[in-house]
């Protein structure tokens, strides 16, 4: 019995070698060559052997955090669009959180969430507007006190500015 299996394996190997030689001897068209190269994927080393599981874990945590940051931007864009349609009361806003992975100093990870502040842009815009109004008022008061002789020419346009 073992002799038959050995001879069968030997014959099969010989057939494979013969078919390989025949395929090399026969003319191959460019179309066939393209099909041959795409039909059989080249031997590739799996990603698991290139990088360690620890590195993959770190990369995965970074990807999750990147996706969370992108989601946060998309939520802010959603809110901006909904705010433009606010006359129709399109949306109510509750507390929104996105997943976040913290990498601790002891090399461990914590899967948690991070609050998304959807109203930050409005607060910052309001604060900036308030600061600009204060600067304008100060310049107008300075011009009124000291007159145009000591003021810059650019500041002289503010004399006609009415204090609100």
Buried (B, 14 or more C-beta within 10 A) or exposed (E): EEEEEEEEEEEEEEEEEEEEEEEEEEEEEEEEEEEEEEEEEEEEEEEEEEEEEEEEEBEEBEEBBEEBEEBBEEBBEEBEEBBEEEEEEEEEEEEBEBEBBEBEEEEEEEEEEBEBEBEEEEEEEEEEEEEEEEEBBEBBEBBBEEEEEEBEEEBEEBEEEEEE
